[in-house]
Amino acid sequence: MAPRINPLGLNKLQLKTLLLFQAVAREEDMAQPEGEGVRVTNLPDAHGDHFHLGRAVVRAADATGLTNAAVWTALARKGLIEGSYPDSLLLTKAGLDYDTASAGPILHHADH
């Protein structure tokens, strides 16, 4: 039997936010490994209607969960992150491994 998509029943905003946390975790200047997880030390700031995340561009409208305490609380309750909004964030192994494909394409890469 194939694994169930979104087994924790995350809503669209929670999925998008987790996807962004996973992308931030891959950026050396924004995160550091800690145990089996990754400590996020710096979240991106939007300028205008977007922000840059590594080589990708993200629409600010897709990133509202980064500054939403309720989203952080829901992700923590489900064991995907640890920490308290807005001060501290540890993306757990479960959070790193969670399939966020159903969040849709929010990391946009240029062709050049």
N, C-alpha and C positions, 0 to 999 in steps of 0.2 A: 504494500500500500504506500502511495506517495505521501510525503510529509504534508501536513495541512498548512495552507497559506495563512499567515497571521494567526497563529494558534492562541495568542493572548488577547485577541480581539481589540487591538489598538485602533483608535479612530484615525482618520486621515491626518489630522494635525499632529497627533502623537507619532504616527509613522514618519511623516516628513521631518519632524524634529529629531527623531532617533536616527534617521538617515543622515541628517546634517551632523549630529554628534559623531557618528561613525566616520564621516568624511573629515571632520576636524581632528579626530584621533589619528588619522594618517599623516597629519601635518606636523613635522618636527618642531616648528616654531610655535605651535599652539597646544601641544600635548606631549606627555611623557609616559612611558610604560610604568605601571605600578602594580606589582603582584601579577595576577592574571588579567587585570584590566588596564585601562589607560586613564590617567589623570588629565583632564582638560584644564589647561591653565590660561587659555585666552580664547574668547569667542569673537568672531568677526563682527565688525561694525558696518552697517549699511551706509552707503553714500548715494544719495538720490534714491532710486528705486531698485538698487541691487547692491551686492557685495561680491568680492572675490574670495574664493576658497581654493587655494592652490592655483591650478590652471583653469578651474571652472568658475563660472559666473552663476550666481543664485539670485533670483528675484526676491526682493525684500518681502513681498506678499507670501512667498512660500516659506518664510523663516519666522513667522510671528511666534511660533512655539519656543524659540530661543529665549524670549523675554516674557514667558507666560508661566507663572508659578504653578498653576493648576496642571499644566502639562508635565512639568518637572515632578510634581507630586505623584501623578499617575504613573510615570515611568519608573519612579523609585518604588512605588507600591508593587509594581510587577517585577521588581528585581533587575531592571535593565540599567539603572544608574543608582549611584549613592551620592548623597550630598544634600545641600540645602540651597535653594534659590536665593539670591543669584551668586552666592559666594563660592561654592565648591561643587565640583562635578567629577565623579569617577564613573566612567563607562565600564560596566562590569563585563566579564567574559560573556554572559548571556546577552548583554546589550551589543557587544561586538559581533556576536554570531547570529543575531536575529536577522531574518530575511526581510528586508524593507522594500523589495521589488514592487510591491503593490502600492507604494507611496507615489509612484509615477516618476517621470523624468523631471527632476528639479535641479540637477547639476548639469549646466549647459556648457559644452565645450566648443570652442571655435575650430574651424577647419584649417586655419593657418598657423 
